[in-house]
Amino acid sequence: MKILVQRSKYSSVSVNNKIVGEIPFGLVLLVSFTYGDTEKEIDYLVDKVINLRIFDDEAGVMNKSLLDVGGSILSISQFTLYADTKKGRRPSYINALKGEESSKLYDLFNKKIKEKNIFIATGIFGADMQVSILNDGPATFMLESR
């Protein structure tokens, strides 16, 4: 499991020119799964994301978590995080978990964040989405479960 985490001042996701999810500030998560991912990887990364100290404290030091600042999450499914670009010029997605299995894990991931009393907005799994991110910093981090 991989998550690209971006600190955001405002973000939204649209499908067919209609906003389907938005947050005022917090984190944008681009979420991807691979073969062998289970609830164990989800639990690990949910805890990591919500407790990652990447927001500024009063001294301007990244020392506060999403929980500390009361931020929200915009979660977007992003199978291309598992693209393999080592050979040729066309990415291979052989390592990205396919359709229904990935969708179930993505739904579970979002449910577990919601259970932590964090506002979470999402895109639509498998849809052609347009994501607008006002990246704060910019501050972007790659998290992996393995």
C-alpha positions as CSV (number, residue, x, y, z in Angstrom):
1,M,0.0,0.0,0.0
2,K,1.2,3.5,-0.9
3,I,-0.1,6.9,0.0
4,L,1.1,10.2,-1.4
5,V,0.3,12.7,1.2
6,Q,0.0,16.4,0.4
7,R,-0.6,19.1,2.9
8,S,-3.4,21.3,1.6
9,K,-5.0,24.7,2.3
10,Y,-8.0,23.8,0.1
11,S,-8.8,20.9,-2.2
12,S,-11.6,19.4,-4.2
13,V,-12.4,16.6,-6.6
14,S,-14.8,16.8,-9.5
15,V,-16.4,14.2,-11.8
16,N,-18.2,15.4,-14.9
17,N,-17.7,19.0,-13.9
18,K,-19.4,18.5,-10.6
19,I,-17.6,18.7,-7.2
20,V,-18.1,15.4,-5.5
21,G,-15.7,16.1,-2.5
22,E,-13.9,19.0,-1.0
23,I,-12.0,20.0,2.2
24,P,-11.1,23.4,3.6
25,F,-7.7,22.4,4.8
26,G,-5.8,19.3,5.8
27,L,-4.4,16.5,3.7
28,V,-4.9,15.2,0.2
29,L,-4.2,11.4,0.1
30,L,-3.5,9.6,-3.2
31,V,-4.1,6.0,-2.2
32,S,-3.0,2.8,-4.0
33,F,-3.0,-0.9,-3.2
34,T,-0.9,-3.8,-4.4
35,Y,-1.2,-7.6,-4.2
36,G,-0.9,-8.9,-0.6
37,D,-2.3,-5.7,1.0
38,T,-4.6,-6.4,4.0
39,E,-6.3,-4.6,6.8
40,K,-3.0,-4.7,8.6
41,E,-1.4,-2.3,6.1
42,I,-4.5,-0.1,6.2
43,D,-4.4,0.1,10.0
44,Y,-0.7,1.0,9.9
45,L,-1.1,3.8,7.4
46,V,-4.2,5.2,8.9
47,D,-2.4,5.7,12.2
48,K,0.7,7.0,10.3
49,V,-1.3,9.6,8.3
50,I,-3.4,11.0,11.1
51,N,-0.4,11.3,13.5
52,L,2.3,12.4,11.0
53,R,3.7,15.7,12.4
54,I,3.8,17.8,9.2
55,F,1.8,20.9,10.2
56,D,3.6,23.9,11.6
57,D,3.5,24.8,15.3
58,E,3.6,28.3,16.7
59,A,7.4,28.5,16.0
60,G,6.9,27.5,12.4
61,V,8.3,24.0,12.9
62,M,6.5,20.9,11.5
63,N,5.5,19.5,14.8
64,K,1.7,19.1,14.7
65,S,-0.4,16.3,13.3
66,L,-3.7,16.4,11.4
67,L,-5.4,15.6,14.8
68,D,-3.6,18.5,16.5
69,V,-4.8,21.0,13.9
70,G,-8.3,19.6,13.3
71,G,-7.7,19.1,9.6
72,S,-9.8,17.1,7.1
73,I,-8.8,14.5,4.5
74,L,-9.5,14.3,0.8
75,S,-8.9,10.7,-0.2
76,I,-8.4,9.8,-3.9
77,S,-7.9,6.3,-5.3
78,Q,-4.7,6.4,-7.5
79,F,-3.6,3.1,-9.0
80,T,-0.8,4.8,-10.9
81,L,1.3,5.0,-7.8
82,Y,2.2,1.4,-8.5
83,A,3.3,2.1,-12.1
84,D,6.6,0.5,-13.1
85,T,8.5,2.9,-15.4
86,K,11.9,1.1,-15.4
87,K,11.5,-0.4,-18.9
88,G,10.5,1.4,-22.0
89,R,8.4,4.5,-22.2
90,R,5.0,3.1,-21.3
91,P,4.3,2.4,-17.6
92,S,3.3,-1.0,-16.6
93,Y,0.5,-1.3,-13.9
94,I,1.0,-5.0,-13.2
95,N,1.7,-4.3,-9.5
96,A,-1.5,-2.3,-9.0
97,L,-4.2,-4.3,-7.4
98,K,-7.2,-4.5,-9.7
99,G,-10.8,-3.3,-9.5
100,E,-13.0,-5.0,-7.0
101,E,-10.3,-6.0,-4.5
102,S,-8.7,-2.5,-4.6
103,S,-12.2,-0.9,-4.2
104,K,-12.9,-2.9,-1.1
105,L,-9.6,-2.0,0.5
106,Y,-10.1,1.7,-0.4
107,D,-13.5,1.7,1.1
108,L,-12.2,0.1,4.3
109,F,-9.3,2.6,4.5
110,N,-11.8,5.5,4.2
111,K,-14.1,4.0,6.8
112,K,-11.3,3.6,9.3
113,I,-10.3,7.3,8.9
114,K,-14.0,8.3,9.5
115,E,-14.0,6.1,12.6
116,K,-11.2,8.3,14.0
117,N,-13.7,11.3,13.9
118,I,-11.9,12.9,11.0
119,F,-13.9,14.6,8.2
120,I,-13.1,12.7,5.0
121,A,-14.2,13.5,1.5
122,T,-13.5,11.2,-1.4
123,G,-13.6,11.0,-5.2
124,I,-15.4,8.2,-7.0
125,F,-13.4,5.0,-7.3
126,G,-12.5,4.3,-10.9
127,A,-13.9,7.5,-12.3
128,D,-12.1,10.1,-14.4
129,M,-11.5,12.7,-11.7
130,Q,-10.1,16.2,-11.8
131,V,-8.4,17.0,-8.5
132,S,-7.6,20.6,-7.4
133,I,-5.1,21.0,-4.7
134,L,-3.8,24.2,-3.1
135,N,-0.6,22.5,-1.8
136,D,0.6,24.1,1.4
137,G,4.3,24.5,1.5
138,P,4.5,22.6,-0.7
139,A,4.8,19.7,1.6
140,T,4.4,16.2,0.0
141,F,5.4,12.8,1.5
142,M,5.3,9.3,0.2
143,L,4.2,6.6,2.8
144,E,4.5,2.9,2.2
145,S,3.3,0.0,4.3
146,R,6.3,-2.2,3.4
